Amino acid sequence: MKNILFIILVLMLCPVAQADSAKQIKGLGLTEQEVIDSYIYIFPRYLVIRQEHIDIAEEGMDYNVIKYNELGKAEFPNPNLDVAYLEA
């Protein structure tokens, strides 16, 4: 993921030349708007993946595991004692 951010950063810092009405980035054949759209597309996904890695690194945290909470127990956040409850 660091490579993608590095590529986007390089694209943003490349010298820009005027071509017709859209600004073209020299040597890449991309417009400035395409680079901006790519950044907007990639950056939120990077943040989600980063947060997943931070969460999984915590002790006792497993990926894609269902946690069953016993009926009537209030040992977890936001308990609703009227219904059976599970967390993913």
Secondary structure in CASP SS format (residue, H / E / C, confidence):
PFRMAT SS
TARGET T0000
AUTHOR 0000-0000-0000
METHOD secondary structure of the structure
MODEL  1
M C 1.00
K H 1.00
N H 1.00
I H 1.00
L H 1.00
F H 1.00
I H 1.00
I H 1.00
L H 1.00
V H 1.00
L H 1.00
M H 1.00
L H 1.00
C C 1.00
P C 1.00
V E 1.00
A E 1.00
Q E 1.00
A E 1.00
D C 1.00
S C 1.00
A E 1.00
K E 1.00
Q E 1.00
I E 1.00
K C 1.00
G C 1.00
L C 1.00
G C 1.00
L E 1.00
T E 1.00
E H 1.00
Q H 1.00
E H 1.00
V H 1.00
I H 1.00
D H 1.00
S H 1.00
Y H 1.00
I H 1.00
Y H 1.00
I H 1.00
F H 1.00
P H 1.00
R H 1.00
Y H 1.00
L H 1.00
V H 1.00
I H 1.00
R H 1.00
Q H 1.00
E H 1.00
H H 1.00
I H 1.00
D H 1.00
I H 1.00
A H 1.00
E C 1.00
E C 1.00
G C 1.00
M C 1.00
D C 1.00
Y C 1.00
N C 1.00
V C 1.00
I C 1.00
K E 1.00
Y E 1.00
N E 1.00
E C 1.00
L C 1.00
G C 1.00
K C 1.00
A C 1.00
E C 1.00
F C 1.00
P C 1.00
N C 1.00
P C 1.00
N C 1.00
L C 1.00
D C 1.00
V C 1.00
A C 1.00
Y E 1.00
L E 1.00
E E 1.00
A C 1.00
END
